Amino acid sequence: MTAPHARYRRAMAVPVGMAMATALAFLPNVSASAAEEAPAADATSLSYVVNVSPGHGPSKHVKKAIADAGGSIVTSYDQIGVIVVHSANPDFAKILRTVRGVESAGNTRNAPLPAQSTTDVGTPKVLDADDLADVEAAEGQDPLEPLQWDLPAIKADKAHEKSLGSSKVTVAVIDTGVDDTHPDIAPNFDRAASVNCVTGKPDTTDGAWRPTTGESPHGTHVAGEIAAAKNGIGMTGVAPGVKVSGIKVSTTAGYFYTEAVVCGFVWAAEHGVDVTNNSYYTDPWYFNCKNDPDQKALVDAVSRASRYAEKKGAVNVAAAGNENYDLAADEITDPVSPNDATPSDRVIDPSECYDIPTQLPGVVTVAATGAKGIKSSFSNHGLGVIDIAAPGGDSTRYQTPAPPATSGLILGTLPGGGWGYMAGTSMASPHVAGVAALIKSTHPKASPALVKALLYAEADATACTDPYDINGDGKVDAVCEGPKNYNGFYGWGTADALDAVTR
């Protein structure tokens, strides 16, 4: 899928025939938080990151240079040396890059700072009574669990007989916001580790982490996949005994800008988060090329933030993307960047131009599988890039689940107390985040490096699908390289929740 489309973010824009259920975020008594209102900046202002030596605040020299170039500092993450600035000067970054002590600087967006307003994300379609007519839960199952073919696919159902995970472990959903009032999320929600980071500066107003009316249900869906409580209501998460927090980094228009992502990782680092889930790419560039000084600054800033989170104890998990790209190829045509201006086809080398945070060092990169256990038709792949695979759903026509499940997509929680289906590597990543949380629950003193090592060692080796003709038209749709225990479709294999609680 290479046509330009809205990117919030790793959830598939599924054809009508796949009947992806989405919902608008109709939440009770929720209004836009202060962090979501227009920043105090001129209509032509852009947002920038200025990267300096970490460990110190901006020097007087750098502060003066920022002011002289027409910039105003929004916030400064001194731990990692990232300064967030607004400026209406089109030459701001170019000027700052010449300043002593500045290591890189670049604009994080191409469109002026917007007065953010709510937007439609699609026609609501939630799980209704007709969908549940033939669903009968077995003893010990939550009512919707029979529809969750993805749980037995990673042995999560068997894992739950041993452990549901520890309430001392928190997974942060860095995303579009989480509806913590949902009955499947409320029992496991970690308010202290939740925040709104949309402007690049933390907003801790109560409920600021929630999606507002009309915003994407994406983050709420992801949160339920990870930690929907096993409470006799609705569905069951991969790790239904762990905590989940919401770190909102997406604008109401669905953009995940660098300053927000940096804020999200730093917040997670400073609030004891054990795992972060990142089902998005950082806008406006799908791939950020290091030979472009602006894009290099974005890679630098997000790299610093993700490394800082890992240093502080978090395992960072990210979705691989939905374009069926080979991320190990010599070149890829990117037709969607910059997605907040006028995109054009550009040929990039994915070893030099990074999808962030997906391709950053240390990040667990997750590919998606469908109900038959093979690579989803849309999932990106690539030998040496994909670390692990997990259920992300696929067209029911391509990969039909065994009854009583009827949809090849992934069931999740939706804002306002509903449930529905979505598909994408967005849905695969939270499965791996949930398994990582189970590993951390089993080995509470394990470092991020050890958690990742166990995640890969315990994965079920999955051989290349060869030939890969997902739609049966006689044409190869993707090429898998590598042996059974490490290849471009499945990495080290398919995530295994049972081993996570028993080994």
WOMO-V654459 format. One record per backbone hydrogen bond with DSSP energy under -0.5 kcal/mol. NH is the residue of the N-H (numbers start at 1). CO is the residue of the C=O. Records with the same first field share a line. If there is no record, write none. Layout:
NH->CO + CO
This chain:
8->6
10->279
12->423
14->12
18->15
19->15 + 16
21->421
22->20
25->215
26->24
27->25
30->27
36->33
37->34
41->39
45->42
46->87
48->85
49->106
50->83
51->104
52->50 + 81
53->101
55->78
56->53
63->59
64->60
65->61
66->62
67->63
68->64
69->65
70->67
71->66
72->86
74->84
75->84
77->82
78->76
80->77
81->77
82->77
83->50 + 81
84->75
85->48 + 83
86->72
87->46
88->70
90->88
92->89
95->91
96->92
97->93
98->95
99->96
102->99
103->51 + 101
104->51
106->49
108->47
109->47
113->45
116->114
125->22
127->419
131->128
132->128 + 129
133->130
135->132
136->134
141->138
144->234
145->142
147->144
148->145
149->147
151->148
152->148
153->149
154->150 + 151
155->152
156->151
159->155
160->156
161->158
162->158 + 159
163->159
169->166
171->243
172->170 + 275
173->245
174->172 + 277
175->173 + 247
178->209
180->178
182->179
185->182
186->182
188->185
189->186
190->244
191->189
193->190
194->191
195->246
196->203
197->195 + 248
200->197
203->196
204->202
208->205
210->207
215->212
221->217
222->218
223->219
224->220
225->221
226->222
227->223
228->224
229->184
230->240
231->229
237->228
238->225
239->226
240->237
241->164
242->239
243->169
244->188
245->171
247->173 + 245
248->195 + 246
249->175 + 247
250->175
251->255
254->251
257->249 + 255
258->283
260->257
261->257
262->258
263->259
264->260
265->261
266->262
267->263
268->264
269->265
270->266
271->267 + 268
272->269
273->268
274->170
275->170
276->315
277->172
278->317
279->174
280->278
282->356
283->256 + 281
286->284
288->354
289->287
290->352
292->289
293->291
296->292
297->293
298->294
299->295
300->296
301->297
302->298
303->299
304->300
305->301
306->302
307->303
308->304
309->305
310->306
311->307
312->308
313->310
314->309
315->274
316->314
317->276 + 315
318->364
319->278
320->366
324->378
327->325 + 381
329->326
332->348
334->332 + 346
335->333
339->284
341->338
343->341
344->337
346->334
348->332 + 346
350->348
352->349
353->349
354->288 + 352
356->354
359->355
360->357
363->360
364->316
365->363
366->318 + 364
367->388
369->390
370->374
371->399
373->370
376->368
379->376
380->321
381->325
382->488
385->382
386->382
387->365
388->365
389->493
390->367
392->369
393->369
394->408
398->395
399->395
405->402
410->422
412->420
413->221
414->418
417->414
418->414
420->412
422->410
424->392
426->10
427->424
428->424
429->425
430->426
431->427 + 428
432->428
433->429
434->430
435->431
436->432
437->433
438->434
439->435
440->436
441->437
442->438
443->439
446->443
451->447
452->448
453->449
454->450
455->451
456->452
457->453
458->454
459->455 + 456
460->494
461->459
462->484
466->464
468->478
469->467
472->469
477->468
478->468
483->486
486->483
487->491
488->481
491->487
492->387
493->490
494->460
495->389
497->154
498->154
500->496
501->497 + 498
502->498 + 499
503->499
